[in-house]
Amino acid sequence: MNIEQMKIVIKEIITKTDLTPCVVGHRGVGKSAGIIQACREIDRKYVSLRLGQMEVGDLVGIPFREGEVMNWSRPSWWPGDDEPPTVVHCDELNRAQQEDTLQAIFQFVEPPAEGLLRSLHTHHLSKRHKVVVSINPPDGTYQVATLDRALIDRMVMLFVETDYHCWARYATERELSGDVRQFLAGNSGMLARQGAPMDLQVEPTERGWEMVSILRKSCRFPGDLEMEVYAGIIGKEAAVTFMRWLADRKGRPLTATEILNDWTTVAEKAEKQRDDIQAATINDLTATLETTPLLTPEQEANLVFYIAVLPRDLRFGFVKSLLKIPEIALGIAQDKYDSVVFEAIQGISREA
């Protein structure tokens, strides 16, 4: 993505989630300037931490004793609870020269757990304040530390590249030299050397999919940016597969909600689903029923209708899973459902 696109994504994430975006780009591409502009456009105060120049004490504060208790003073840069909404920019994160500095900031860039506040040692950041990170790619051309996978996994990686048209609009707005602008209009390849590809080995994880879920529920990105944002969380392969799955509505498996609440509408499709797609529906139903096992009589009947259309092997495995959920087992074991589930229950008894 280019800088203008990065600003769109940054503003969405900052205003609608507690996630931490990390802007990755080569020198001079405009990472810091773009973040500052994004903060200005959403009326946020901007605080910059140049981590390459900081030690642990600059982050966690100086210790002092109060009676029998050791406390740490609040750093001067730390925005107070009553201060205007602020974005703390952890600039040059991977230029932190001391290992303990990088370890200290790890906690701060991690999005807060549900119901908690973002923290750094004994200090807690008000929810009105947000955090953004920027780094140069560790491609061997910069004096930077390698970020471990656990830290990368806690941020939304946004890869920013040079874009002539984006720069040309910026140059016009800033009234840069006409000679420079005209030269680059005819020689756009001279704007910047792209450098090596930016590969931080982003891969899918449970935490990554949760972050994707948060973004899908809270944010709205232009279509051409959505895949790039997800690729910075779960990797390109998983993001492409997910976006294709979203586009293929016809081939998408039925959900637990559709089976339990709208059976008459989806019954025909349920019976015709391929076994691999059927397995996805079964997995969703199992997870849903383990979480919320109390069903209305209509939902209970719809569940049994679905069991009835399953091939014998899938029916056997699904009923076996349902019998491990006491509330569901009690429901499907009723005499009125014998024609559907009795054979499967007999098979399970013989197996035991």
C-alpha positions as CSV (number, residue, x, y, z in Angstrom):
1,M,0.0,0.0,0.0
2,N,1.1,3.6,-0.4
3,I,1.2,6.3,2.2
4,E,-2.3,7.6,1.5
5,Q,-3.8,4.2,1.8
6,M,-1.8,3.6,5.0
7,K,-3.3,6.7,6.5
8,I,-6.8,5.4,5.7
9,V,-6.1,2.1,7.5
10,I,-4.3,3.8,10.4
11,K,-7.3,6.1,11.1
12,E,-9.7,3.2,11.0
13,I,-7.7,1.0,13.4
14,I,-6.9,3.8,15.8
15,T,-10.5,5.2,16.1
16,K,-12.3,1.9,16.2
17,T,-10.1,-0.7,17.8
18,D,-7.4,-1.2,20.5
19,L,-5.1,-3.0,18.0
20,T,-1.6,-1.8,17.3
21,P,-0.7,-1.0,13.7
22,C,3.0,-1.4,12.7
23,V,4.0,0.5,9.6
24,V,6.9,-1.2,7.8
25,G,8.7,0.6,5.0
26,H,12.1,1.6,3.6
27,R,13.8,4.9,4.6
28,G,12.3,8.1,3.3
29,V,9.0,6.6,2.2
30,G,7.1,8.8,4.6
31,K,6.1,6.5,7.5
32,S,6.4,9.1,10.3
33,A,5.0,12.0,8.3
34,G,2.0,9.8,7.3
35,I,1.3,8.8,10.9
36,I,1.5,12.5,12.0
37,Q,-0.9,13.5,9.2
38,A,-3.3,10.8,10.2
39,C,-3.3,11.9,13.8
40,R,-3.9,15.5,12.7
41,E,-6.9,14.4,10.5
42,I,-8.6,12.6,13.4
43,D,-7.7,15.4,15.9
44,R,-5.3,13.3,18.0
45,K,-2.3,14.6,19.9
46,Y,0.9,13.0,18.7
47,V,3.8,11.8,20.9
48,S,6.9,10.3,19.4
49,L,9.2,7.8,21.1
50,R,12.5,7.4,19.3
51,L,13.3,4.0,20.7
52,G,16.8,3.9,19.3
53,Q,17.7,6.7,21.7
54,M,15.9,5.3,24.8
55,E,16.8,3.2,27.8
56,V,14.6,1.2,30.1
57,G,14.4,4.0,32.6
58,D,13.1,6.4,29.9
59,L,10.2,3.9,29.4
60,V,9.2,2.7,32.9
61,G,10.3,5.8,34.9
62,I,12.7,6.2,37.8
63,P,12.1,4.1,40.9
64,F,11.4,5.9,44.2
65,R,10.5,4.6,47.6
66,E,7.3,5.5,49.4
67,G,7.3,4.0,52.9
68,E,7.8,0.3,52.4
69,V,6.7,0.4,48.8
70,M,8.8,0.8,45.7
71,N,7.1,2.9,42.9
72,W,8.1,4.2,39.5
73,S,7.7,7.8,38.4
74,R,5.5,8.4,35.4
75,P,7.7,9.2,32.3
76,S,7.3,12.7,31.0
77,W,6.0,11.5,27.6
78,W,3.2,9.3,29.2
79,P,-0.2,10.9,28.4
80,G,-2.3,11.3,31.5
81,D,-5.9,10.1,31.9
82,D,-7.2,13.6,31.6
83,E,-5.1,14.7,28.6
84,P,-6.6,14.9,25.1
85,P,-6.8,11.7,23.1
86,T,-3.2,10.9,22.1
87,V,-1.3,8.6,19.7
88,V,2.0,7.3,21.1
89,H,4.3,6.6,18.1
90,C,6.9,4.0,18.9
91,D,9.3,5.0,16.1
92,E,12.2,2.8,15.1
93,L,11.1,0.0,17.3
94,N,13.6,-2.4,16.0
95,R,16.4,0.2,16.4
96,A,16.3,-0.2,20.2
97,Q,20.0,-1.0,20.8
98,Q,19.6,-2.6,24.2
99,E,17.8,-5.9,24.5
100,D,16.2,-4.9,27.8
101,T,14.7,-1.8,26.1
102,L,13.0,-4.0,23.4
103,Q,11.8,-6.3,26.1
104,A,10.3,-3.4,28.1
105,I,8.4,-2.0,25.2
106,F,7.0,-5.4,24.2
107,Q,4.3,-5.1,26.9
108,F,3.3,-1.6,25.7
109,V,2.8,-2.4,22.0
110,E,0.7,-5.5,22.9
111,P,-3.0,-4.8,22.6
112,P,-4.7,-4.9,26.0
113,A,-6.5,-8.0,27.0
114,E,-10.3,-7.7,27.2
115,G,-11.4,-5.5,30.1
116,L,-7.9,-4.4,30.9
117,L,-5.8,-1.3,30.0
118,R,-2.6,-1.2,27.9
119,S,0.3,-1.2,30.3
120,L,4.0,-0.6,30.7
121,H,5.4,-2.0,33.9
122,T,3.3,-0.3,36.7
123,H,1.8,2.4,34.4
124,H,-1.7,1.9,32.8
125,L,-2.7,3.8,29.6
126,S,-6.2,5.3,29.4
127,K,-8.4,3.7,26.6
128,R,-8.6,7.1,25.0
129,H,-4.9,6.9,24.0
130,K,-3.6,4.6,21.3
131,V,-0.2,3.2,20.1
132,V,1.3,3.0,16.6
133,V,4.6,1.4,15.7
134,S,6.9,2.0,12.7
135,I,10.1,0.1,11.6
136,N,12.5,-0.4,8.8
137,P,12.4,-3.9,7.3
138,P,15.2,-6.2,8.6
139,D,16.6,-6.9,5.1
140,G,20.2,-6.5,5.9
141,T,20.5,-2.9,4.7
142,Y,19.5,-1.3,8.1
143,Q,21.2,-1.5,11.5
144,V,18.1,-3.0,13.2
145,A,17.3,-5.8,15.6
146,T,15.3,-8.8,14.4
147,L,11.9,-8.8,16.0
148,D,10.8,-12.2,17.3
149,R,7.7,-13.9,16.1
150,A,5.8,-13.3,19.3
151,L,6.1,-9.5,19.0
152,I,5.2,-9.5,15.3
153,D,2.2,-11.6,16.1
154,R,0.8,-8.9,18.4
155,M,0.7,-6.1,15.7
156,V,-1.1,-5.4,12.4
157,M,1.8,-5.2,10.0
158,L,1.2,-2.6,7.2
159,F,3.7,-2.7,4.4
160,V,4.2,0.7,2.8
161,E,5.9,1.2,-0.6
162,T,6.9,4.1,-2.8
163,D,4.2,5.3,-5.1
164,Y,4.9,8.1,-7.6
165,H,1.3,9.3,-8.0
166,C,0.9,9.5,-4.2
167,W,4.2,11.4,-3.9
168,A,3.2,13.7,-6.8
169,R,0.0,14.8,-5.0
170,Y,2.0,15.4,-1.8
171,A,4.6,17.4,-3.7
172,T,1.9,19.6,-5.3
173,E,0.2,20.2,-1.9
174,R,3.6,21.2,-0.3
175,E,4.5,23.3,-3.4
176,L,7.9,21.5,-3.8
177,S,10.2,22.8,-6.6
178,G,8.5,22.7,-10.0
179,D,11.8,21.6,-11.6
180,V,11.9,18.5,-9.3
181,R,8.3,17.7,-9.9
182,Q,8.6,18.0,-13.6
183,F,11.8,15.9,-13.7
184,L,10.2,13.1,-11.7
185,A,7.0,13.3,-13.8
186,G,9.1,12.0,-16.7
187,N,11.5,9.9,-14.7
188,S,9.2,8.3,-12.0
189,G,11.6,5.4,-11.6
190,M,14.1,7.8,-10.1
191,L,11.8,8.7,-7.2
192,A,13.2,6.1,-4.8
193,R,15.0,2.7,-4.8
194,Q,12.6,0.2,-3.5
195,G,15.1,-1.9,-1.7
196,A,14.7,-5.6,-0.9
197,P,11.2,-7.1,-0.5
198,M,9.8,-6.7,3.0
199,D,9.3,-10.2,4.4
200,L,8.7,-10.5,8.1
201,Q,7.4,-14.1,7.9
202,V,3.8,-13.2,9.0
203,E,1.9,-16.4,9.5
204,P,-1.6,-17.4,10.7
205,T,-2.1,-17.9,14.4
206,E,-5.1,-18.0,16.7
207,R,-4.3,-14.5,17.9
208,G,-4.0,-13.3,14.3
209,W,-7.5,-14.6,13.3
210,E,-8.9,-12.9,16.4
211,M,-7.4,-9.7,15.2
212,V,-8.9,-10.2,11.7
213,S,-12.3,-10.8,13.4
214,I,-12.0,-7.5,15.3
215,L,-11.2,-5.6,12.2
216,R,-14.0,-7.2,10.2
217,K,-16.5,-6.3,13.0
218,S,-15.2,-2.8,13.7
219,C,-13.5,-1.3,10.6
220,R,-14.4,-0.7,6.9
221,F,-11.5,-0.7,4.5
222,P,-11.6,-0.1,0.7
223,G,-11.8,-3.4,-1.1
224,D,-8.3,-3.2,-2.6
225,L,-6.8,-2.6,0.9
226,E,-8.7,-5.3,2.9
227,M,-6.6,-8.2,1.7
228,E,-3.3,-6.3,2.3
229,V,-4.4,-5.5,5.9
230,Y,-5.3,-9.1,6.6
231,A,-2.0,-10.3,5.0
232,G,-0.1,-8.2,7.5
233,I,-1.8,-10.3,10.3
234,I,-2.1,-13.9,9.0
235,G,0.2,-13.9,6.0
236,K,-0.5,-13.5,2.3
237,E,-1.5,-17.1,1.6
238,A,-4.1,-17.3,4.4
239,A,-5.4,-13.8,3.5
240,V,-5.9,-14.6,-0.2
241,T,-7.6,-17.9,0.7
242,F,-9.9,-16.1,3.2
243,M,-10.8,-13.3,0.7
244,R,-11.6,-15.9,-2.0
245,W,-13.8,-17.7,0.5
246,L,-15.6,-14.5,1.4
247,A,-16.3,-13.9,-2.3
248,D,-17.5,-17.4,-2.9
249,R,-20.9,-17.1,-1.2
250,K,-22.5,-19.9,-3.2
251,G,-19.9,-22.4,-2.1
252,R,-19.8,-21.2,1.5
253,P,-20.8,-23.8,4.2
254,L,-24.0,-23.3,6.1
255,T,-23.6,-21.8,9.6
256,A,-24.8,-23.1,12.9
257,T,-27.2,-20.1,13.1
258,E,-28.7,-21.0,9.7
259,I,-29.2,-24.6,10.6
260,L,-30.8,-23.9,14.0
261,N,-32.9,-20.9,13.1
262,D,-33.7,-21.1,9.4
263,W,-33.9,-24.8,8.6
264,T,-36.8,-24.7,6.1
265,T,-34.9,-22.2,4.0
266,V,-31.5,-24.1,4.0
267,A,-32.7,-27.7,4.2
268,E,-32.1,-28.4,0.5
269,K,-28.7,-26.8,0.5
270,A,-27.7,-28.7,3.7
271,E,-28.5,-32.1,2.1
272,K,-26.4,-31.3,-1.1
273,Q,-23.3,-30.0,0.7
274,R,-20.1,-31.9,-0.1
275,D,-18.6,-33.8,2.8
276,D,-15.7,-31.3,3.3
277,I,-18.2,-28.4,3.4
278,Q,-20.5,-30.5,5.6
279,A,-17.6,-30.9,8.0
280,A,-17.2,-27.2,8.3
281,T,-20.9,-26.8,9.2
282,I,-20.6,-29.6,11.8
283,N,-17.6,-27.9,13.3
284,D,-19.4,-24.7,13.6
285,L,-22.5,-26.4,15.1
286,T,-20.3,-28.3,17.7
287,A,-18.5,-25.1,18.8
288,T,-21.8,-23.2,19.0
289,L,-23.6,-25.9,21.0
290,E,-20.6,-26.3,23.4
291,T,-20.9,-22.6,24.2
292,T,-24.7,-22.2,24.2
293,P,-26.3,-25.6,24.7
294,L,-29.8,-24.5,25.6
295,L,-32.0,-24.8,22.6
296,T,-35.6,-23.9,22.0
297,P,-37.9,-26.8,20.9
298,E,-37.8,-25.5,17.3
299,Q,-34.0,-25.3,17.3
300,E,-33.7,-28.8,18.8
301,A,-36.0,-30.2,16.0
302,N,-34.0,-28.3,13.4
303,L,-30.8,-29.9,14.7
304,V,-32.3,-33.4,14.4
305,F,-33.5,-32.6,10.9
306,Y,-29.9,-31.7,10.0
307,I,-28.6,-34.9,11.5
308,A,-31.0,-36.8,9.4
309,V,-29.6,-35.6,6.1
310,L,-26.0,-36.4,6.9
311,P,-24.2,-39.4,5.4
312,R,-23.9,-42.3,7.8
313,D,-20.3,-41.7,8.8
314,L,-20.7,-38.0,9.3
315,R,-23.9,-38.6,11.3
316,F,-22.1,-41.1,13.6
317,G,-19.2,-38.7,14.3
318,F,-21.5,-35.7,14.8
319,V,-23.9,-37.5,17.2
320,K,-20.8,-38.8,19.1
321,S,-19.7,-35.2,19.6
322,L,-23.2,-34.0,20.6
323,L,-23.5,-36.7,23.3
324,K,-20.6,-35.1,25.1
325,I,-22.7,-32.0,25.7
326,P,-25.2,-33.0,28.5
327,E,-28.0,-30.6,27.6
328,I,-27.9,-31.6,23.9
329,A,-27.5,-35.3,24.7
330,L,-30.7,-35.1,26.8
331,G,-32.6,-33.5,24.0
332,I,-31.6,-35.7,21.0
333,A,-32.0,-38.9,23.1
334,Q,-35.8,-38.5,23.3
335,D,-37.9,-41.3,21.9
336,K,-39.4,-39.1,19.2
337,Y,-35.9,-38.8,17.6
338,D,-35.1,-42.5,17.6
339,S,-35.6,-42.8,13.8
340,V,-32.8,-40.4,13.3
341,V,-30.3,-40.8,16.1
342,F,-30.9,-44.3,17.5
343,E,-28.7,-46.1,15.0
344,A,-25.8,-43.8,15.7
345,I,-26.2,-44.1,19.5
346,Q,-26.3,-47.9,19.1
347,G,-23.0,-47.8,17.1
348,I,-21.4,-45.6,19.7
349,S,-22.5,-48.1,22.5
350,R,-21.0,-51.0,20.5
351,E,-17.8,-49.0,20.0
352,A,-17.6,-48.3,23.8
